[in-house]
Amino acid sequence: MLALGEYESGMCEGCGYELAETLPPASEPEDWTLLPPRRCSVCTLIAIEQDDYAKAGTKHIHALRWIAKRKRR
């Protein structure tokens, strides 16, 4: 667990890359190419539900844990 904590502390929370690779002087923004975003179907469904809950006045939405189950085809 300590090793995992040490590893994670060296990662950027935003992009997930190693900070040693992404922070100057190791690199600058022009050293990278940004690819188009991909949309996760489950995250989209969760975001829609969260919007509905927020509109309904549900408090502390950030404390809710969402679980998705794939429908049978």
Phi, psi and omega in degrees: 000323179295320179296320178297316178300318178294317179299311183295329180292342178266006182253146176286129180290338182276308186253342178087358178277163178290131181300328179298334178271333191256341181271142173299146008271005182295326178199163177234163181306325181290352176278353186241154173243129180267124178274158178298148180290155173248148181254125176275127181297319181291315179298323177296314179299317179297316180298320178298314179296320179297320177299317179297317179296319180296317179297330180279355178086016178297130180272152173058046180302327181297342180272350179283143177247127187257139179233131178250143178233128181288136178287148175289143179264000000 
